[in-house]
C-alpha cells in the first residue's frame, strides 16, 4: 500500500506501543499506521499490566501509546492512573482507542490528562483518518 503524506508532526514519532487485548484491532491499527507511514516501529501488549512491565521494567520508551480501555488484568483506566504517578511514563503521549464514545468517558479521560480519543473504526480508511487526525492534534 502507498503511504499517505502527512505533516511534520509524524517525523517525531518512530516507536508506538499498542495496548489492546484484541488481535483483530492490532491488525487494523497496524495496517492503518502503515498507510500513514511505513517506518513506525510497533510493539504490542494485551493489557495494562504488560504495558507497565514493558515501560517500567524493560525501560522501553515509545513516542506514543495507543491504549484500549477495556482489557483484562489492568484496564486502560487503571493503566492511566498508574501512568500519572510515574514521571518516566507520564510524559509519553497517549491516544485512547475504544469502541465506546460516551461523553462521560471522554470527560473522565480529560481528567486523566488524555486529549485524544479515537473511536475504533470498522473500515481501514476510517481508522487511517481517525489515527492521522489524532496524531496531528496531539503533536501540533
C-alpha positions, 0 to 999 in steps of 0.5 A: 500500500502507498503511504499517505503524506502527512505533516511534520508532526509524524517525523517525531514519532518512530516507536508506538506501543499498542495496548489492546487485548484484541488481535483483530484491532492490532491488525487494523491499527497496524495496517492503518499506521502503515498507510500513514507511514511505513517506518513506525516501529510497533510493539504490542501488549494485551493489557495494562499490566504488560504495558507497565512491565514493558515501560517500567521494567524493560525501560522501553520508551515509545513516542506514543501509546495507543491504549484500549480501555477495556482489557483484562488484568489492568484496564486502560483506566487503571493503566492511566492512573498508574501512568500519572504517578510515574514521571518516566511514563507520564510524559509519553503521549497517549491516544485512547482507542475504544469502541465506546464514545460516551461523553462521560468517558471522554470527560473522565479521560480529560481528567486523566490528562488524555486529549485524544480519543479515537473511536475504533473504526470498522473500515481501514480508511476510517481508522487511517483518518481517525489515527492521522487526525489524532496524531496531528492534534496531539503533536501540533 
